[in-house]
């Protein structure tokens, strides 16, 4: 901004000319804040608030879970993934509230606390290959992505699957493979898997997913009916192939959709 002070005239009955000159000087010297930068700062602040909320709520999780808090690595990723890019425009202002939000087709993006908890329960490592059943908007896959070697994600609703795949590509998540299909049967060609996340409630733990879980691997899945109780369930496959299952806490998820339904 260029300022020509000689062009300004100040009525004596309004305010002193010296004060007015000072105001004009400030306008000339202080640069305007970029709207884009301001918006990004706003989202960063919202993400930081979201992470603090997750930390506070995670301290209240049942002690029977045997869980000592969400890891710093998972919280760090939660503080970086732009959740506002994974929700419809009309819900953008609520993107960092600790609540599920509708994404269309009767589906939701999960509550941030649940996303963080399910990710943490996998105990992800940088060498792991993870399967996600129910891509939805792509947010859960985006959270897991920086923590593992590879994510394979399946969505049964074609419109959601295609949109999520494009979104993840646009956001430069290079280690995520996605496809449209019935997640009940898993993705054998992409496995075996060190971890499996199921983001919709199944009536039982699908045997094909158990089969594709590597020895020493973990599956986190909500189990129950749409009208009855659901429990977040941890499935572990021991080194000798034995299966251990443990109910962790009550939850509420949309039902797992099947191709035959």
KETI-503459 format. One record per residue: residue number from 0; residue in one letter; y, z, x of N, C-alpha, C, O in turn. Coordinates in steps of 0.1 Angstrom, whole numbers, plus 5000, padded with zeros to 4 digits. Last residue first. Example, Ala and Ser with C-alpha at 12.3 -4.5 7.8 and 13.67 -1.06 7.14 Angstrom:
<pts>
  nr rest  n.y  n.z  n.x ca.y ca.z ca.x  c.y  c.z  c.x  o.y  o.z  o.x
   1    S 4978 5071 5128 4989 5071 5137 5000 5079 5129 5011 5080 5134
   0    A 4943 5078 5132 4955 5078 5123 4967 5078 5132 4967 5085 5142
</pts>
This chain:
<pts>
  nr rest  n.y  n.z  n.x ca.y ca.z ca.x  c.y  c.z  c.x  o.y  o.z  o.x
 260    X 4430 5009 4728 4437 5016 4717 4447 5007 4710 4454 5011 4700
 259    X 4419 4998 4750 4412 4996 4737 4419 5002 4725 4415 5000 4714
 258    X 4435 5007 4771 4436 4993 4767 4429 4990 4754 4433 4981 4747
 257    X 4452 5038 4764 4440 5030 4769 4441 5016 4764 4448 5014 4753
 256    X 4475 5062 4775 4472 5051 4767 4461 5043 4773 4460 5041 4785
 255    X 4477 5096 4774 4473 5085 4783 4469 5074 4773 4459 5075 4765
 254    X 4505 5110 4756 4491 5108 4758 4488 5096 4767 4496 5087 4768
 253    X 4531 5129 4772 4527 5118 4763 4512 5115 4766 4508 5118 4777
 252    X 4527 5165 4778 4529 5151 4782 4526 5141 4771 4519 5144 4762
 251    X 4533 5197 4785 4534 5188 4773 4537 5174 4779 4548 5171 4783
 250    X 4514 5225 4797 4524 5214 4798 4524 5206 4785 4516 5208 4776
 249    X 4502 5256 4811 4504 5247 4800 4515 5237 4802 4526 5241 4808
 248    X 4486 5255 4844 4497 5260 4835 4497 5251 4823 4494 5239 4824
 247    X 4461 5251 4857 4472 5257 4863 4482 5263 4854 4486 5275 4855
 246    X 4426 5249 4859 4437 5248 4850 4449 5257 4856 4447 5268 4860
 245    X 4405 5233 4882 4413 5246 4879 4425 5243 4870 4433 5234 4873
 244    X 4375 5223 4896 4386 5220 4887 4392 5233 4883 4385 5243 4880
 243    X 4357 5207 4922 4363 5220 4917 4375 5217 4908 4384 5209 4912
 242    X 4329 5189 4931 4342 5189 4924 4345 5203 4919 4337 5210 4913
 241    X 4315 5179 4963 4315 5187 4951 4329 5187 4945 4339 5185 4951
 240    X 4315 5165 4987 4315 5158 4974 4315 5166 4962 4314 5160 4951
 239    X 4318 5180 5010 4305 5175 5007 4304 5168 4993 4293 5166 4988
 238    X 4345 5186 5009 4340 5177 5020 4326 5172 5017 4323 5161 5022
 237    X 4355 5185 4974 4352 5191 4987 4347 5181 4997 4343 5170 4993
 236    X 4380 5175 4954 4367 5171 4959 4365 5177 4973 4372 5173 4982
 235    X 4398 5191 4928 4396 5190 4942 4382 5185 4945 4372 5190 4939
 234    X 4422 5190 4903 4408 5186 4906 4407 5184 4921 4415 5176 4927
 233    X 4442 5209 4883 4440 5205 4897 4425 5202 4899 4417 5211 4897
 232    X 4461 5203 4854 4448 5206 4860 4447 5201 4874 4451 5189 4877
 231    X 4481 5215 4829 4481 5208 4842 4469 5213 4850 4467 5225 4852
 230    X 4469 5213 4796 4470 5221 4808 4471 5212 4820 4463 5202 4822
 229    X 4477 5214 4762 4475 5206 4774 4477 5215 4786 4485 5224 4786
 228    X 4466 5220 4728 4471 5225 4741 4468 5215 4752 4457 5209 4752
 227    X 4471 5192 4705 4466 5205 4709 4471 5209 4722 4481 5203 4728
 226    X 4480 5167 4701 4484 5177 4691 4479 5191 4695 4483 5201 4688
 225    X 4471 5152 4722 4485 5151 4719 4489 5162 4710 4501 5166 4710
 224    X 4448 5173 4743 4451 5163 4732 4466 5163 4729 4473 5172 4733
 223    X 4443 5174 4779 4444 5180 4765 4447 5169 4755 4450 5158 4759
 222    X 4455 5177 4811 4443 5174 4803 4445 5181 4789 4449 5193 4789
 221    X 4473 5162 4837 4474 5170 4825 4462 5166 4816 4459 5155 4813
 220    X 4464 5163 4871 4463 5156 4858 4465 5166 4847 4459 5176 4847
 219    X 4459 5156 4904 4467 5165 4895 4469 5157 4882 4474 5146 4882
 218    X 4434 5157 4929 4440 5150 4917 4447 5160 4909 4442 5171 4906
 217    X 4427 5155 4964 4432 5162 4952 4437 5153 4941 4443 5143 4944
 216    X 4401 5152 4989 4413 5148 4982 4416 5157 4969 4408 5165 4966
 215    X 4378 5158 5002 4389 5165 5006 4402 5162 4999 4413 5168 5001
 214    X 4367 5124 4997 4363 5138 5000 4375 5146 5007 4381 5141 5016
 213    X 4389 5105 4975 4382 5108 4988 4378 5122 4990 4384 5131 4984
 212    X 4384 5093 4943 4390 5104 4951 4382 5106 4964 4370 5108 4964
 211    X 4369 5076 4928 4378 5070 4938 4385 5080 4946 4393 5076 4955
 210    X 4356 5094 4911 4348 5086 4920 4356 5080 4931 4352 5079 4943
 209    X 4377 5103 4895 4370 5113 4904 4362 5105 4915 4362 5109 4926
 208    X 4382 5080 4882 4392 5085 4891 4386 5095 4901 4389 5095 4912
 207    X 4359 5076 4866 4363 5066 4876 4373 5071 4886 4373 5067 4898
 206    X 4360 5099 4849 4351 5098 4860 4354 5088 4870 4352 5090 4882
 205    X 4390 5115 4839 4383 5102 4839 4373 5101 4851 4378 5103 4863
 204    X 4390 5145 4823 4392 5139 4836 4384 5126 4837 4372 5127 4836
 203    X 4401 5141 4789 4392 5146 4799 4396 5140 4812 4403 5131 4813
 202    X 4423 5132 4775 4414 5141 4768 4404 5148 4777 4398 5159 4775
 201    X 4453 5132 4794 4440 5126 4791 4432 5137 4784 4433 5149 4786
 200    X 4488 5127 4795 4477 5136 4792 4464 5129 4787 4464 5121 4778
 199    X 4502 5112 4824 4500 5112 4809 4488 5121 4806 4479 5121 4815
 198    X 4502 5108 4851 4514 5113 4845 4514 5112 4830 4525 5111 4823
 197    X 4482 5117 4877 4481 5111 4864 4493 5117 4856 4495 5129 4854
 196    X 4477 5111 4911 4486 5117 4901 4484 5110 4888 4485 5097 4887
 195    X 4456 5117 4937 4457 5109 4925 4466 5117 4916 4464 5129 4913
 194    X 4450 5113 4972 4456 5120 4961 4457 5111 4949 4459 5099 4951
 193    X 4435 5097 4988 4436 5111 4992 4442 5120 4981 4440 5132 4981
 192    X 4413 5073 4976 4426 5079 4976 4425 5094 4980 4416 5101 4977
 191    X 4397 5042 4989 4397 5055 4982 4411 5062 4984 4418 5059 4993
 190    X 4419 5019 4969 4414 5032 4974 4404 5031 4986 4403 5020 4992
 189    X 4423 4994 4960 4434 5001 4967 4430 5014 4973 4437 5019 4982
 188    X 4401 4988 4946 4405 4979 4957 4416 4985 4965 4417 4982 4977
 187    X 4401 5006 4924 4391 5007 4935 4395 5000 4947 4393 5004 4959
 186    X 4419 5021 4905 4422 5009 4913 4414 5009 4925 4418 5012 4936
 185    X 4412 5034 4872 4417 5035 4886 4420 5021 4892 4423 5012 4885
 184    X 4406 5034 4846 4395 5029 4855 4400 5029 4870 4393 5025 4879
 183    X 4428 5043 4834 4416 5051 4832 4406 5047 4843 4398 5056 4848
 182    X 4449 5024 4835 4447 5034 4846 4435 5042 4845 4431 5049 4855
 181    X 4448 4992 4829 4443 5004 4823 4440 5014 4834 4430 5012 4841
 180    X 4478 4975 4841 4464 4976 4838 4461 4990 4832 4470 4998 4830
 179    X 4499 4960 4864 4497 4963 4850 4482 4964 4847 4475 4955 4851
 178    X 4508 4975 4896 4501 4965 4888 4501 4970 4874 4502 4981 4871
 177    X 4522 4979 4929 4521 4982 4915 4513 4971 4908 4513 4960 4912
 176    X 4526 4997 4959 4520 4985 4953 4518 4989 4938 4514 5000 4935
 175    X 4549 5008 4982 4544 5010 4969 4539 4996 4964 4546 4986 4964
 174    X 4564 5007 5006 4550 5011 5007 4544 5014 4993 4534 5021 4992
 173    X 4590 5001 5002 4582 4990 5008 4567 4994 5008 4558 4985 5009
 172    X 4616 5003 4983 4604 5011 4985 4593 5001 4989 4587 4995 4981
 171    X 4641 4991 4976 4636 4990 4990 4624 5000 4993 4623 5004 5004
 170    X 4652 4989 4952 4656 5001 4959 4649 5002 4973 4650 5012 4980
 169    X 4639 4965 4943 4654 4965 4946 4659 4977 4954 4668 4976 4961
 168    X 4613 4975 4941 4616 4965 4951 4631 4965 4954 4635 4964 4965
 167    X 4617 4992 4919 4613 4998 4932 4615 4988 4944 4618 4992 4955
 166    X 4624 4973 4900 4634 4984 4904 4630 4990 4917 4638 4992 4926
 165    X 4601 4958 4897 4614 4952 4902 4624 4962 4907 4630 4960 4917
 164    X 4584 4978 4888 4581 4971 4900 4593 4964 4906 4596 4965 4918
 163    X 4596 4984 4863 4595 4994 4874 4592 4988 4887 4598 4992 4897
 162    X 4593 4960 4849 4606 4965 4852 4606 4975 4863 4615 4975 4872
 161    X 4565 4958 4848 4573 4948 4854 4587 4953 4858 4592 4950 4869
 160    X 4558 4982 4833 4553 4979 4846 4561 4969 4854 4564 4971 4866
 159    X 4572 4979 4809 4576 4990 4818 4571 4987 4832 4578 4989 4842
 158    X 4559 4956 4799 4573 4956 4801 4578 4967 4810 4586 4965 4819
 157    X 4531 4964 4798 4536 4954 4807 4551 4954 4810 4555 4952 4821
 156    X 4517 4995 4800 4527 4988 4792 4533 4977 4801 4541 4980 4810
 155    X 4502 5006 4820 4495 4998 4810 4504 4990 4801 4500 4980 4795
 154    X 4505 5008 4855 4512 5010 4842 4505 5001 4832 4504 4989 4834
 153    X 4498 5022 4886 4493 5014 4875 4501 5018 4862 4502 5030 4859
 152    X 4503 5022 4922 4507 5027 4908 4503 5017 4897 4506 5005 4899
 151    X 4498 5034 4953 4493 5024 4944 4496 5030 4930 4491 5040 4926
 150    X 4514 5041 4983 4513 5045 4969 4508 5033 4961 4514 5022 4962
 149    X 4510 5052 5017 4509 5041 5006 4508 5047 4993 4501 5057 4991
 148    X 4515 5074 5033 4515 5060 5039 4516 5050 5028 4523 5039 5031
 147    X 4541 5097 5021 4527 5093 5023 4527 5079 5030 4538 5073 5031
 146    X 4566 5104 5015 4558 5115 5020 4544 5110 5024 4536 5118 5030
 145    X 4581 5085 5002 4585 5088 5016 4575 5098 5023 4576 5101 5035
 144    X 4566 5083 4976 4566 5072 4986 4570 5077 5000 4563 5074 5010
 143    X 4570 5102 4957 4559 5104 4966 4560 5095 4978 4555 5098 4989
 142    X 4593 5092 4944 4593 5105 4950 4582 5107 4960 4584 5113 4971
 141    X 4584 5068 4934 4595 5068 4944 4596 5081 4951 4599 5082 4963
 140    X 4565 5076 4916 4561 5068 4927 4572 5069 4938 4568 5070 4950
 139    X 4583 5088 4897 4573 5096 4904 4568 5089 4917 4566 5095 4927
 138    X 4598 5065 4889 4604 5076 4895 4594 5085 4903 4597 5088 4915
 137    X 4590 5044 4873 4588 5043 4888 4593 5055 4895 4591 5056 4908
 136    X 4589 5046 4846 4601 5041 4852 4600 5038 4867 4608 5031 4873
 135    X 4555 5043 4845 4567 5046 4837 4579 5039 4843 4579 5026 4844
 134    X 4529 5044 4857 4541 5042 4865 4554 5046 4858 4563 5051 4864
 133    X 4502 5056 4854 4513 5057 4845 4526 5056 4853 4533 5066 4855
 132    X 4487 5071 4881 4483 5065 4868 4495 5067 4858 4498 5079 4854
 131    X 4488 5065 4915 4495 5071 4903 4491 5063 4891 4491 5051 4891
 130    X 4472 5074 4945 4472 5066 4933 4479 5073 4922 4478 5085 4920
 129    X 4479 5073 4980 4480 5080 4967 4479 5070 4955 4486 5060 4956
 128    X 4469 5079 5012 4470 5069 5002 4469 5075 4988 4459 5082 4986
 127    X 4483 5096 5041 4476 5096 5028 4479 5083 5020 4489 5077 5021
 126    X 4496 5102 5063 4485 5092 5065 4478 5090 5051 4468 5083 5051
 125    X 4515 5121 5058 4520 5108 5061 4509 5097 5063 4512 5085 5064
 124    X 4504 5139 5029 4506 5138 5043 4510 5123 5046 4508 5114 5038
 123    X 4507 5162 5001 4508 5148 5007 4510 5149 5022 4517 5158 5027
 122    X 4496 5180 4981 4497 5183 4996 4497 5170 5004 4489 5167 5012
 121    X 4497 5179 4954 4488 5169 4961 4487 5173 4976 4477 5168 4982
 120    X 4516 5197 4947 4502 5201 4945 4492 5191 4952 4481 5195 4955
 119    X 4540 5182 4950 4536 5193 4960 4522 5197 4959 4516 5200 4970
 118    X 4539 5166 4928 4539 5160 4941 4535 5170 4951 4526 5167 4960
 117    X 4540 5185 4908 4528 5176 4909 4527 5170 4922 4517 5169 4928
 116    X 4566 5196 4913 4554 5204 4914 4541 5196 4915 4533 5199 4924
 115    X 4583 5174 4909 4583 5181 4922 4570 5189 4924 4563 5188 4934
 114    X 4578 5168 4882 4576 5158 4892 4575 5164 4906 4566 5161 4914
 113    X 4585 5193 4871 4572 5188 4870 4569 5178 4880 4558 5178 4886
 112    X 4613 5193 4876 4605 5203 4881 4590 5199 4881 4583 5202 4891
 111    X 4622 5169 4862 4622 5170 4876 4613 5181 4882 4606 5179 4892
 110    X 4602 5157 4835 4611 5167 4840 4610 5168 4855 4599 5168 4861
 109    X 4594 5121 4835 4591 5136 4835 4602 5144 4840 4611 5140 4847
 108    X 4604 5098 4812 4605 5101 4827 4603 5116 4827 4610 5123 4820
 107    X 4583 5086 4785 4594 5094 4791 4593 5094 4806 4583 5092 4812
 106    X 4576 5063 4758 4573 5070 4771 4585 5078 4776 4596 5076 4771
 105    X 4580 5047 4736 4574 5060 4734 4570 5067 4746 4563 5077 4746
 104    X 4594 5025 4746 4580 5023 4743 4573 5036 4741 4561 5037 4744
 103    X 4618 5044 4767 4614 5033 4758 4599 5032 4756 4591 5038 4764
 102    X 4623 5066 4780 4626 5054 4788 4621 5042 4779 4621 5031 4785
 101    X 4637 5099 4774 4630 5087 4770 4633 5075 4778 4645 5073 4782
 100    X 4633 5126 4798 4642 5117 4791 4634 5104 4786 4625 5100 4793
  99    X 4627 5161 4805 4622 5147 4804 4632 5139 4796 4640 5144 4788
  98    X 4650 5180 4826 4644 5177 4813 4638 5163 4813 4643 5154 4820
  97    X 4672 5191 4842 4658 5194 4844 4651 5192 4830 4647 5202 4824
  96    X 4695 5164 4848 4692 5176 4841 4677 5179 4842 4669 5169 4844
  95    X 4701 5141 4860 4697 5152 4869 4696 5165 4861 4695 5175 4868
  94    X 4708 5123 4839 4697 5120 4848 4692 5132 4856 4680 5132 4859
  93    X 4727 5122 4820 4718 5133 4819 4707 5132 4830 4697 5140 4829
  92    X 4741 5099 4823 4748 5111 4825 4739 5123 4825 4744 5134 4830
  91    X 4721 5080 4816 4725 5081 4830 4732 5095 4833 4729 5101 4843
  90    X 4713 5071 4792 4709 5085 4796 4713 5089 4810 4710 5099 4815
  89    X 4721 5045 4789 4726 5055 4779 4723 5069 4783 4729 5079 4778
  88    X 4706 5032 4809 4720 5034 4811 4726 5045 4802 4734 5053 4805
  87    X 4674 5049 4814 4683 5039 4807 4697 5043 4809 4701 5054 4811
  86    X 4665 5058 4848 4667 5061 4834 4675 5050 4827 4683 5043 4834
  85    X 4666 5054 4875 4653 5053 4868 4653 5056 4854 4643 5057 4847
  84    X 4689 5059 4887 4685 5045 4887 4672 5043 4879 4668 5031 4877
  83    X 4691 5086 4886 4699 5079 4877 4696 5064 4876 4699 5057 4867
  82    X 4676 5095 4908 4670 5095 4895 4678 5087 4884 4672 5082 4875
  81    X 4674 5085 4939 4685 5084 4928 4679 5083 4914 4677 5072 4909
  80    X 4662 5109 4961 4658 5098 4952 4668 5097 4941 4671 5107 4934
  79    X 4671 5132 4974 4676 5119 4979 4673 5108 4969 4680 5098 4968
  78    X 4660 5156 4965 4675 5156 4967 4680 5142 4971 4692 5140 4973
  77    X 4634 5151 4967 4640 5152 4953 4655 5151 4954 4661 5146 4945
  76    X 4631 5153 4995 4630 5140 4988 4636 5140 4974 4643 5130 4970
  75    X 4634 5180 4997 4643 5171 5004 4643 5157 4998 4653 5151 4996
  74    X 4613 5190 4983 4626 5193 4978 4636 5183 4984 4646 5179 4978
  73    X 4592 5182 5000 4593 5177 4986 4607 5179 4981 4612 5169 4975
  72    X 4598 5198 5023 4597 5183 5024 4599 5176 5010 4606 5167 5008
  71    X 4596 5224 5014 4610 5219 5018 4609 5203 5019 4620 5197 5015
  70    X 4574 5228 4986 4577 5227 5000 4591 5221 5002 4597 5214 4994
  69    X 4575 5253 4961 4576 5238 4964 4581 5236 4978 4591 5243 4982
  68    X 4554 5282 4961 4567 5275 4961 4566 5261 4966 4557 5257 4974
  67    X 4528 5289 4963 4538 5298 4969 4552 5291 4970 4559 5294 4979
  66    X 4502 5292 4940 4512 5283 4946 4524 5291 4951 4529 5300 4943
  65    X 4483 5301 4923 4480 5302 4938 4490 5293 4945 4487 5287 4955
  64    X 4485 5303 4896 4484 5290 4902 4481 5290 4917 4476 5280 4922
  63    X 4490 5329 4890 4476 5325 4889 4474 5311 4895 4463 5306 4897
  62    X 4517 5332 4889 4511 5335 4901 4496 5331 4902 4491 5329 4912
  61    X 4536 5306 4872 4525 5317 4872 4519 5319 4885 4516 5310 4892
  60    X 4570 5302 4884 4557 5297 4880 4546 5308 4881 4547 5317 4888
  59    X 4594 5310 4892 4589 5317 4880 4576 5312 4876 4570 5316 4866
  58    X 4601 5295 4913 4599 5309 4916 4593 5316 4904 4587 5327 4906
  57    X 4608 5271 4901 4595 5272 4907 4591 5286 4911 4580 5290 4912
  56    X 4634 5276 4892 4623 5276 4882 4610 5278 4889 4601 5284 4883
  55    X 4648 5275 4917 4649 5287 4908 4637 5288 4899 4631 5298 4897
  54    X 4642 5249 4925 4639 5260 4934 4638 5273 4925 4629 5281 4927
  53    X 4653 5234 4904 4639 5233 4907 4635 5245 4915 4624 5252 4912
  52    X 4681 5240 4908 4674 5244 4896 4659 5244 4898 4652 5253 4893
  51    X 4685 5229 4933 4686 5243 4932 4680 5248 4919 4674 5259 4919
  50    X 4681 5202 4926 4672 5208 4935 4673 5223 4934 4663 5230 4935
  49    X 4703 5198 4909 4690 5197 4903 4680 5204 4912 4671 5211 4908
  48    X 4724 5201 4927 4723 5211 4916 4709 5210 4910 4703 5221 4907
  47    X 4719 5178 4942 4719 5191 4948 4717 5202 4938 4710 5211 4940
  46    X 4724 5158 4922 4710 5160 4928 4709 5173 4935 4698 5180 4934
  45    X 4751 5162 4918 4742 5164 4907 4728 5166 4912 4721 5175 4907
  44    X 4761 5154 4943 4763 5168 4939 4753 5171 4928 4748 5182 4927
  43    X 4753 5127 4943 4748 5136 4953 4749 5151 4949 4740 5159 4951
  42    X 4768 5117 4921 4754 5118 4920 4748 5127 4930 4738 5135 4927
  41    X 4794 5121 4933 4791 5128 4921 4776 5129 4919 4771 5139 4916
  40    X 4793 5104 4954 4795 5118 4957 4791 5126 4945 4785 5137 4946
  39    X 4791 5080 4940 4780 5084 4948 4781 5099 4951 4771 5106 4951
  38    X 4817 5080 4928 4805 5080 4920 4793 5085 4927 4785 5093 4923
  37    X 4833 5077 4951 4834 5089 4942 4822 5091 4933 4817 5102 4932
  36    X 4825 5052 4960 4822 5064 4968 4823 5077 4959 4814 5086 4961
  35    X 4834 5037 4938 4820 5037 4941 4816 5049 4950 4806 5055 4947
  34    X 4862 5041 4939 4854 5046 4927 4839 5046 4930 4833 5055 4925
  33    X 4877 5054 4968 4869 5043 4963 4861 5048 4951 4855 5058 4952
  32    X 4909 5069 4966 4895 5071 4967 4887 5060 4961 4890 5056 4949
  31    X 4938 5056 4983 4930 5058 4971 4915 5060 4974 4910 5054 4983
  30    X 4953 5075 5010 4946 5063 5005 4939 5066 4991 4935 5077 4989
  29    X 4985 5087 5014 4971 5091 5010 4964 5079 5004 4969 5074 4994
  28    X 5009 5073 5017 5001 5078 5029 4987 5080 5025 4978 5077 5033
  27    X 5021 5067 4993 5020 5057 5003 5010 5061 5014 5002 5052 5019
  26    X 5022 5091 4979 5015 5080 4973 5012 5069 4983 5002 5062 4982
  25    X 5038 5106 4997 5024 5110 4995 5016 5098 4989 5005 5096 4994
  24    X 5062 5092 4993 5056 5092 5006 5041 5096 5005 5033 5089 5011
  23    X 5068 5098 4967 5065 5084 4970 5058 5083 4983 5049 5075 4985
  22    X 5074 5125 4970 5063 5121 4961 5059 5107 4964 5047 5104 4965
  21    X 5096 5124 4987 5084 5131 4991 5072 5126 4983 5061 5124 4989
  20    X 5115 5112 4970 5111 5105 4982 5098 5111 4987 5089 5103 4992
  19    X 5118 5133 4952 5112 5121 4947 5107 5113 4959 5096 5106 4959
  18    X 5130 5152 4967 5117 5155 4962 5110 5142 4958 5098 5140 4960
  17    X 5155 5139 4972 5146 5143 4983 5132 5145 4979 5122 5141 4985
  16    X 5167 5137 4947 5162 5125 4954 5152 5128 4965 5143 5121 4968
  15    X 5159 5160 4922 5165 5157 4935 5159 5145 4941 5146 5143 4941
  14    X 5158 5147 4888 5153 5156 4899 5159 5151 4912 5163 5140 4913
  13    X 5178 5139 4868 5163 5140 4866 5157 5149 4876 5151 5159 4872
  12    X 5204 5135 4874 5202 5144 4863 5187 5146 4860 5183 5153 4851
  11    X 5205 5115 4893 5208 5129 4897 5204 5139 4886 5202 5150 4890
  10    X 5179 5091 4896 5190 5097 4888 5192 5111 4891 5183 5119 4892
   9    X 5172 5073 4924 5168 5085 4917 5180 5091 4909 5190 5095 4915
   8    X 5157 5043 4935 5169 5050 4931 5166 5062 4922 5157 5060 4913
   7    X 5141 5024 4960 5140 5035 4950 5154 5041 4947 5161 5044 4957
   6    X 5143 5007 4980 5144 5001 4967 5144 5012 4956 5146 5008 4944
   5    X 5140 5020 5004 5154 5016 5000 5155 5011 4986 5165 5011 4980
   4    X 5113 5022 5007 5120 5034 5002 5134 5030 4997 5140 5036 4988
   3    X 5087 5004 5001 5101 5001 5005 5110 5012 4999 5114 5011 4987
   2    X 5054 5004 5012 5065 5011 5004 5078 5007 5010 5080 5008 5022
   1    X 5022 4991 5006 5034 4990 5014 5045 4996 5006 5046 4993 4994
   0    X 4988 5000 5009 5000 5000 5000 5012 5000 5009 5014 5008 5018
</pts>
